[in-house]
Amino acid sequence: MTRISRSLALAAATAAGLSMTLTTAPSAVAVTGSPAPECVEYFQSWRYTDVHNGCGDTVSVTVAYTDGQWAPCRVIEPGDWATFSGYGTSGNYVTGLRTCDPALVTAGGA
């Protein structure tokens, strides 16, 4: 019985920690670093924003929008593409790309 109780306590503590991480990650990712390197380009439309890493190094970027819309931090290998949400039909446009901390990306968010 003692082993089951300890296992349940460990599982509950792990679940509580994961819950806190998922709750705090979006606001933490919203705090971004410097502008992305010029070799990282974006192509926006109302539905999608496609980002291409034309650099020789891996980059971690997020998209900044005029209305402050949240965007995930994505790690993009050299030559690869990532797709983000577009600006929608209400005139919310992309203002640029910002570097971000990939350690704050939650599972399934990249």
Phi and psi in degrees as GROMACS dihedral restraints (atoms count N, CA, C in turn):
[ dihedral_restraints ]
;  ai    aj    ak    al  type     phi  dphi    fc
    3     4     5     6     1   -64.2    20    10
    4     5     6     7     1   -40.0    20    10
    6     7     8     9     1   -63.9    20    10
    7     8     9    10     1   -40.5    20    10
    9    10    11    12     1   -64.9    20    10
   10    11    12    13     1   -43.1    20    10
   12    13    14    15     1   -62.5    20    10
   13    14    15    16     1   -44.0    20    10
   15    16    17    18     1   -65.4    20    10
   16    17    18    19     1   -40.3    20    10
   18    19    20    21     1   -63.9    20    10
   19    20    21    22     1   -43.5    20    10
   21    22    23    24     1   -64.7    20    10
   22    23    24    25     1   -40.3    20    10
   24    25    26    27     1   -64.1    20    10
   25    26    27    28     1   -42.1    20    10
   27    28    29    30     1   -64.1    20    10
   28    29    30    31     1   -43.3    20    10
   30    31    32    33     1   -63.2    20    10
   31    32    33    34     1   -41.2    20    10
   33    34    35    36     1   -65.5    20    10
   34    35    36    37     1   -41.9    20    10
   36    37    38    39     1   -64.8    20    10
   37    38    39    40     1   -40.8    20    10
   39    40    41    42     1   -64.3    20    10
   40    41    42    43     1   -44.4    20    10
   42    43    44    45     1   -62.9    20    10
   43    44    45    46     1   -40.3    20    10
   45    46    47    48     1   -64.8    20    10
   46    47    48    49     1   -41.5    20    10
   48    49    50    51     1   -64.7    20    10
   49    50    51    52     1   -41.5    20    10
   51    52    53    54     1   -64.2    20    10
   52    53    54    55     1   -41.0    20    10
   54    55    56    57     1   -60.9    20    10
   55    56    57    58     1   -42.2    20    10
   57    58    59    60     1   -65.6    20    10
   58    59    60    61     1   -39.4    20    10
   60    61    62    63     1   -63.1    20    10
   61    62    63    64     1   -45.4    20    10
   63    64    65    66     1   -66.8    20    10
   64    65    66    67     1   -31.9    20    10
   66    67    68    69     1   -73.5    20    10
   67    68    69    70     1   -39.4    20    10
   69    70    71    72     1   -89.7    20    10
   70    71    72    73     1   -19.8    20    10
   72    73    74    75     1   -60.3    20    10
   73    74    75    76     1   -46.5    20    10
   75    76    77    78     1   -58.9    20    10
   76    77    78    79     1   -42.2    20    10
   78    79    80    81     1   -69.6    20    10
   79    80    81    82     1   -33.7    20    10
   81    82    83    84     1   -69.7    20    10
   82    83    84    85     1   -38.8    20    10
   84    85    86    87     1   -69.0    20    10
   85    86    87    88     1   -28.6    20    10
   87    88    89    90     1   -62.2    20    10
   88    89    90    91     1   -26.3    20    10
   90    91    92    93     1   -82.3    20    10
   91    92    93    94     1   106.5    20    10
   93    94    95    96     1  -110.3    20    10
   94    95    96    97     1   170.0    20    10
   96    97    98    99     1   -88.3    20    10
   97    98    99   100     1  -137.0    20    10
   99   100   101   102     1   -81.7    20    10
  100   101   102   103     1   171.2    20    10
  102   103   104   105     1   -59.6    20    10
  103   104   105   106     1   147.2    20    10
  105   106   107   108     1   -66.6    20    10
  106   107   108   109     1   154.6    20    10
  108   109   110   111     1   -58.1    20    10
  109   110   111   112     1   153.1    20    10
  111   112   113   114     1   -63.2    20    10
  112   113   114   115     1   -21.1    20    10
  114   115   116   117     1   -78.1    20    10
  115   116   117   118     1    -2.0    20    10
  117   118   119   120     1  -101.8    20    10
  118   119   120   121     1   119.0    20    10
  120   121   122   123     1  -114.6    20    10
  121   122   123   124     1   153.2    20    10
  123   124   125   126     1  -127.3    20    10
  124   125   126   127     1   152.2    20    10
  126   127   128   129     1  -131.6    20    10
  127   128   129   130     1   112.8    20    10
  129   130   131   132     1  -104.5    20    10
  130   131   132   133     1   149.5    20    10
  132   133   134   135     1  -143.0    20    10
  133   134   135   136     1   176.0    20    10
  135   136   137   138     1   -66.2    20    10
  136   137   138   139     1   -24.6    20    10
  138   139   140   141     1   -99.3    20    10
  139   140   141   142     1   -39.9    20    10
  141   142   143   144     1  -135.5    20    10
  142   143   144   145     1   154.6    20    10
  144   145   146   147     1  -121.6    20    10
  145   146   147   148     1   113.6    20    10
  147   148   149   150     1   -96.0    20    10
  148   149   150   151     1   132.8    20    10
  150   151   152   153     1  -119.5    20    10
  151   152   153   154     1   130.1    20    10
  153   154   155   156     1  -115.8    20    10
  154   155   156   157     1   131.2    20    10
  156   157   158   159     1   -93.4    20    10
  157   158   159   160     1   100.5    20    10
  159   160   161   162     1   -92.6    20    10
  160   161   162   163     1     8.9    20    10
  162   163   164   165     1   -82.8    20    10
  163   164   165   166     1   167.0    20    10
  165   166   167   168     1   -86.6    20    10
  166   167   168   169     1    -7.2    20    10
  168   169   170   171     1  -119.5    20    10
  169   170   171   172     1   158.4    20    10
  171   172   173   174     1   -68.0    20    10
  172   173   174   175     1   140.6    20    10
  174   175   176   177     1  -125.9    20    10
  175   176   177   178     1   154.9    20    10
  177   178   179   180     1  -120.3    20    10
  178   179   180   181     1   116.6    20    10
  180   181   182   183     1  -135.1    20    10
  181   182   183   184     1   160.4    20    10
  183   184   185   186     1  -135.6    20    10
  184   185   186   187     1   162.7    20    10
  186   187   188   189     1  -101.5    20    10
  187   188   189   190     1   135.6    20    10
  189   190   191   192     1  -101.7    20    10
  190   191   192   193     1   132.8    20    10
  192   193   194   195     1  -115.6    20    10
  193   194   195   196     1   159.2    20    10
  195   196   197   198     1   -61.2    20    10
  196   197   198   199     1   -31.9    20    10
  198   199   200   201     1   -96.4    20    10
  199   200   201   202     1     9.0    20    10
  201   202   203   204     1    77.6    20    10
  202   203   204   205     1    13.3    20    10
  204   205   206   207     1   -49.5    20    10
  205   206   207   208     1   137.2    20    10
  207   208   209   210     1   -73.1    20    10
  208   209   210   211     1   140.5    20    10
  210   211   212   213     1  -136.2    20    10
  211   212   213   214     1   143.2    20    10
  213   214   215   216     1   -69.8    20    10
  214   215   216   217     1   160.4    20    10
  216   217   218   219     1   -88.4    20    10
  217   218   219   220     1   125.3    20    10
  219   220   221   222     1  -122.1    20    10
  220   221   222   223     1   138.0    20    10
  222   223   224   225     1   -92.8    20    10
  223   224   225   226     1   123.9    20    10
  225   226   227   228     1  -122.6    20    10
  226   227   228   229     1   120.8    20    10
  228   229   230   231     1   -71.3    20    10
  229   230   231   232     1   159.1    20    10
  231   232   233   234     1   -55.1    20    10
  232   233   234   235     1   131.2    20    10
  234   235   236   237     1    83.0    20    10
  235   236   237   238     1    -9.0    20    10
  237   238   239   240     1   -89.4    20    10
  238   239   240   241     1   169.3    20    10
  240   241   242   243     1  -121.5    20    10
  241   242   243   244     1   154.1    20    10
  243   244   245   246     1  -136.9    20    10
  244   245   246   247     1   146.6    20    10
  246   247   248   249     1  -113.4    20    10
  247   248   249   250     1   130.8    20    10
  249   250   251   252     1  -116.3    20    10
  250   251   252   253     1   171.5    20    10
  252   253   254   255     1   -62.8    20    10
  253   254   255   256     1   150.2    20    10
  255   256   257   258     1   -82.7    20    10
  256   257   258   259     1  -171.2    20    10
  258   259   260   261     1   -90.2    20    10
  259   260   261   262     1    -7.0    20    10
  261   262   263   264     1    79.1    20    10
  262   263   264   265     1  -175.8    20    10
  264   265   266   267     1   -95.5    20    10
  265   266   267   268     1     4.1    20    10
  267   268   269   270     1  -101.8    20    10
  268   269   270   271     1    18.7    20    10
  270   271   272   273     1    79.3    20    10
  271   272   273   274     1    20.1    20    10
  273   274   275   276     1   -88.1    20    10
  274   275   276   277     1   105.3    20    10
  276   277   278   279     1  -104.9    20    10
  277   278   279   280     1   160.9    20    10
  279   280   281   282     1   -74.0    20    10
  280   281   282   283     1   132.3    20    10
  282   283   284   285     1  -101.6    20    10
  283   284   285   286     1   -13.7    20    10
  285   286   287   288     1   155.1    20    10
  286   287   288   289     1  -175.9    20    10
  288   289   290   291     1  -111.9    20    10
  289   290   291   292     1   143.9    20    10
  291   292   293   294     1  -127.1    20    10
  292   293   294   295     1   148.2    20    10
  294   295   296   297     1   -73.2    20    10
  295   296   297   298     1   157.3    20    10
  297   298   299   300     1  -149.5    20    10
  298   299   300   301     1   170.7    20    10
  300   301   302   303     1   -96.4    20    10
  301   302   303   304     1   110.5    20    10
  303   304   305   306     1   -65.5    20    10
  304   305   306   307     1   -17.1    20    10
  306   307   308   309     1   -66.3    20    10
  307   308   309   310     1   -19.9    20    10
  309   310   311   312     1   -89.2    20    10
  310   311   312   313     1    -2.3    20    10
  312   313   314   315     1   -73.1    20    10
  313   314   315   316     1   130.1    20    10
  315   316   317   318     1   -87.2    20    10
  316   317   318   319     1   162.1    20    10
  318   319   320   321     1   -56.5    20    10
  319   320   321   322     1   131.9    20    10
  321   322   323   324     1    83.5    20    10
  322   323   324   325     1    -6.0    20    10
  324   325   326   327     1   -89.1    20    10
  325   326   327   328     1   -10.1    20    10
